Amino acid sequence: MEELLGMMFELDYPSEYITSVEGYYDKIFGVEAEVVTSLTFKTNKRTSQPFGMTAGEHFELKEDGYKIVGFHGKAGDVVHQIGVHVVPIFTN
């Protein structure tokens, strides 16, 4: 598994799952469109450290009662868009 900037966030699957992703987007030098500048992952057990710069406009991808099972988006050298795939959280 590769690390991003020397940082890694690993889940204790299957007991731990991602409940939301939040971050920031902004204009950066040399890129015309806004880009995602930071991502933070929240699980049912903990919150990751921010990956990137926490500056610009804040966003959160979350739906109560659901867990994140996948990601989609648009990227090149930088991430321009990010979205999530969710499924309901079932408890036994």
Backbone as JSON, one array per atom type, in Angstrom:
{
  "sequence": "MEELLGMMFELDYPSEYITSVEGYYDKIFGVEAEVVTSLTFKTNKRTSQPFGMTAGEHFELKEDGYKIVGFHGKAGDVVHQIGVHVVPIFTN",
  "N": [[0.84, -1.17, 0.0], [0.61, 2.2, -0.88], [1.87, 5.29, 0.45], [0.65, 8.6, 1.0], [2.37, 11.52, 0.84], [3.9, 10.57, 2.94], [1.99, 9.8, 4.76], [-0.64, 7.7, 5.99], [-3.89, 6.27, 6.07], [-5.51, 3.78, 7.48], [-8.13, 1.43, 7.52], [-9.76, -0.5, 10.09], [-11.0, -2.9, 9.0], [-13.47, -5.47, 9.1], [-14.88, -4.05, 11.02], [-14.69, -1.3, 11.16], [-15.73, 1.56, 9.36], [-16.07, 4.07, 6.78], [-17.77, 7.03, 7.42], [-18.07, 9.66, 6.64], [-16.65, 12.17, 4.49], [-14.71, 15.0, 4.52], [-13.53, 18.2, 3.43], [-11.56, 20.68, 1.69], [-11.75, 23.06, -0.99], [-10.23, 25.04, -3.55], [-8.82, 27.71, -5.54], [-5.7, 27.26, -7.09], [-2.32, 28.21, -7.73], [-1.41, 28.18, -11.11], [-3.38, 26.47, -12.02], [-6.43, 26.48, -13.67], [-9.14, 25.77, -12.93], [-11.05, 25.21, -9.88], [-9.67, 23.2, -7.24], [-9.54, 20.21, -5.24], [-8.19, 20.66, -2.13], [-7.76, 19.52, 0.3], [-8.45, 16.58, 2.25], [-10.32, 14.87, 4.72], [-11.02, 12.01, 6.56], [-13.76, 10.49, 8.14], [-14.7, 7.99, 10.41], [-16.72, 5.36, 11.87], [-15.36, 5.11, 14.19], [-13.2, 6.91, 14.47], [-11.33, 9.91, 13.45], [-9.44, 10.91, 10.66], [-6.2, 12.47, 10.2], [-5.94, 15.64, 8.51], [-5.43, 15.42, 5.0], [-3.51, 17.27, 3.1], [-3.91, 20.83, 2.36], [-5.76, 22.8, 4.58], [-7.49, 25.01, 3.57], [-9.52, 27.48, 1.99], [-12.75, 26.86, 0.51], [-15.0, 25.03, 2.48], [-16.24, 21.62, 2.41], [-18.53, 18.85, 2.83], [-19.12, 15.41, 2.6], [-21.64, 13.41, 3.27], [-24.16, 11.25, 4.51], [-26.63, 10.72, 6.74], [-27.0, 7.65, 8.49], [-25.85, 6.08, 6.58], [-22.99, 4.43, 5.03], [-19.81, 5.02, 3.51], [-18.79, 3.46, 0.59], [-17.39, 3.63, -1.73], [-15.62, 5.7, -4.14], [-15.74, 8.39, -6.52], [-14.84, 10.6, -9.2], [-13.1, 13.41, -10.64], [-9.95, 13.84, -11.98], [-6.59, 14.88, -12.62], [-3.45, 15.86, -12.65], [-4.11, 16.91, -10.27], [-6.87, 16.73, -7.91], [-10.02, 17.43, -9.08], [-12.76, 17.05, -8.72], [-14.78, 15.26, -6.38], [-16.71, 12.51, -5.34], [-19.0, 10.32, -3.61], [-19.96, 6.87, -3.11], [-22.61, 5.35, -1.45], [-24.03, 3.11, 1.02], [-26.75, 1.8, 2.98], [-26.32, 1.62, 6.55], [-26.37, -1.32, 8.23], [-27.37, -2.84, 11.21], [-26.83, -5.61, 13.34]],
  "CA": [[0.0, 0.0, 0.0], [1.42, 3.4, -0.97], [1.55, 6.39, 1.36], [0.57, 9.93, 0.42], [3.16, 12.46, 1.62], [4.36, 9.91, 4.15], [0.87, 9.56, 5.67], [-1.55, 6.66, 5.57], [-5.06, 6.08, 6.92], [-5.93, 2.41, 7.21], [-9.31, 1.03, 8.27], [-9.81, -1.78, 10.78], [-12.14, -3.55, 8.34], [-14.79, -4.94, 8.73], [-15.59, -3.37, 12.12], [-14.6, 0.15, 10.98], [-16.13, 1.99, 8.02], [-16.08, 5.52, 6.58], [-19.1, 7.63, 7.52], [-18.09, 10.93, 5.92], [-15.4, 12.76, 4.01], [-14.82, 16.45, 4.4], [-12.31, 18.79, 2.92], [-11.57, 22.05, 1.2], [-11.39, 23.27, -2.39], [-9.79, 26.41, -3.76], [-7.99, 27.95, -6.72], [-4.28, 27.22, -6.79], [-1.48, 28.79, -8.78], [-1.1, 27.34, -12.25], [-4.52, 25.63, -12.39], [-7.58, 27.37, -13.9], [-10.33, 25.36, -12.19], [-10.86, 24.92, -8.46], [-9.21, 21.84, -6.97], [-9.64, 19.75, -3.85], [-6.9, 20.93, -1.5], [-7.62, 18.75, 1.53], [-9.47, 15.57, 2.56], [-10.3, 14.27, 6.05], [-11.94, 10.88, 6.58], [-14.36, 10.17, 9.44], [-15.24, 6.64, 10.48], [-17.55, 5.11, 13.05], [-14.48, 5.0, 15.35], [-12.18, 7.97, 14.61], [-11.17, 10.88, 12.37], [-8.06, 10.97, 10.17], [-5.57, 13.77, 10.08], [-6.2, 16.18, 7.17], [-4.46, 15.18, 3.94], [-3.46, 18.46, 2.27], [-4.05, 22.16, 2.98], [-7.12, 23.12, 5.02], [-7.74, 26.41, 3.23], [-10.49, 27.61, 0.9], [-14.15, 26.58, 0.83], [-15.2, 23.72, 3.13], [-17.34, 20.77, 1.95], [-18.68, 17.59, 3.54], [-19.87, 14.36, 1.9], [-22.17, 12.61, 4.36], [-25.6, 11.01, 4.56], [-26.9, 10.02, 8.0], [-27.48, 6.29, 8.36], [-25.18, 5.42, 5.45], [-21.54, 4.38, 5.06], [-19.19, 5.22, 2.2], [-18.2, 2.22, 0.09], [-16.63, 3.89, -2.95], [-15.37, 7.08, -4.53], [-15.66, 8.71, -7.94], [-14.48, 11.99, -9.33], [-12.37, 13.87, -11.82], [-8.6, 14.22, -11.57], [-5.45, 14.8, -13.52], [-2.36, 16.01, -11.7], [-4.78, 17.29, -9.02], [-8.26, 16.29, -7.83], [-10.94, 18.53, -9.37], [-14.08, 16.72, -8.18], [-14.85, 13.97, -5.67], [-18.03, 12.11, -4.88], [-18.97, 9.04, -2.89], [-21.03, 5.88, -3.23], [-22.99, 4.98, -0.09], [-25.04, 2.07, 1.26], [-27.26, 1.91, 4.35], [-25.64, 0.91, 7.63], [-27.25, -2.31, 8.85], [-26.86, -3.37, 12.47], [-27.4, -6.92, 13.67]],
  "C": [[0.89, 1.24, 0.0], [0.94, 4.46, 0.01], [1.53, 7.69, 0.59], [1.3, 10.9, 1.33], [3.61, 11.87, 2.94], [3.26, 9.62, 5.15], [-0.03, 8.48, 5.09], [-2.71, 6.6, 6.56], [-5.64, 4.73, 6.56], [-7.11, 2.05, 8.11], [-9.11, -0.31, 8.94], [-11.05, -2.52, 10.28], [-12.29, -4.97, 8.85], [-15.51, -4.18, 9.84], [-15.57, -1.85, 11.99], [-14.94, 0.5, 9.53], [-16.2, 3.52, 7.97], [-17.52, 6.02, 6.59], [-19.2, 8.97, 6.8], [-16.69, 11.31, 5.48], [-15.63, 14.25, 3.96], [-13.49, 17.0, 3.91], [-12.51, 20.22, 2.49], [-11.25, 22.05, -0.29], [-11.09, 24.74, -2.59], [-9.1, 26.5, -5.12], [-6.54, 27.88, -6.27], [-3.51, 27.75, -7.98], [-1.21, 27.77, -9.87], [-2.23, 26.44, -12.71], [-5.74, 26.54, -12.52], [-8.78, 27.04, -13.03], [-10.0, 25.17, -10.7], [-10.45, 23.46, -8.28], [-9.45, 21.5, -5.51], [-8.26, 19.9, -3.23], [-6.68, 20.11, -0.24], [-8.75, 17.74, 1.65], [-9.23, 15.05, 3.98], [-11.37, 13.19, 6.07], [-12.44, 10.64, 8.0], [-14.95, 8.78, 9.37], [-16.17, 6.53, 11.69], [-16.71, 5.03, 14.32], [-13.54, 6.2, 15.55], [-12.2, 8.9, 13.4], [-9.7, 10.92, 11.97], [-7.5, 12.38, 10.33], [-5.93, 14.32, 8.71], [-5.07, 15.82, 6.21], [-4.51, 16.4, 3.03], [-3.62, 19.73, 3.08], [-5.5, 22.44, 3.33], [-7.37, 24.62, 4.83], [-8.71, 26.44, 2.06], [-11.89, 27.36, 1.4], [-14.28, 25.16, 1.38], [-16.35, 22.96, 2.48], [-17.38, 19.51, 2.8], [-19.55, 16.65, 2.73], [-20.34, 13.37, 2.96], [-23.66, 12.44, 4.18], [-25.87, 10.17, 5.8], [-27.49, 8.64, 7.75], [-26.85, 5.49, 7.24], [-23.68, 5.39, 5.68], [-21.01, 4.5, 3.63], [-18.48, 3.93, 1.8], [-17.39, 2.42, -1.19], [-16.53, 5.37, -3.24], [-15.41, 7.21, -6.04], [-15.29, 10.18, -8.04], [-13.78, 12.28, -10.64], [-11.01, 14.36, -11.35], [-7.64, 14.12, -12.73], [-4.24, 14.79, -12.61], [-2.89, 16.36, -10.32], [-6.21, 16.76, -9.06], [-9.17, 17.5, -8.05], [-12.31, 18.3, -8.75], [-13.98, 15.39, -7.46], [-16.28, 13.74, -5.23], [-17.92, 10.75, -4.23], [-20.15, 8.16, -3.28], [-21.32, 5.41, -1.81], [-23.99, 3.83, -0.1], [-25.53, 2.24, 2.69], [-26.41, 1.11, 5.34], [-26.66, -0.03, 8.27], [-26.6, -2.79, 10.14], [-27.56, -4.67, 12.78], [-27.92, -6.95, 15.08]]
}
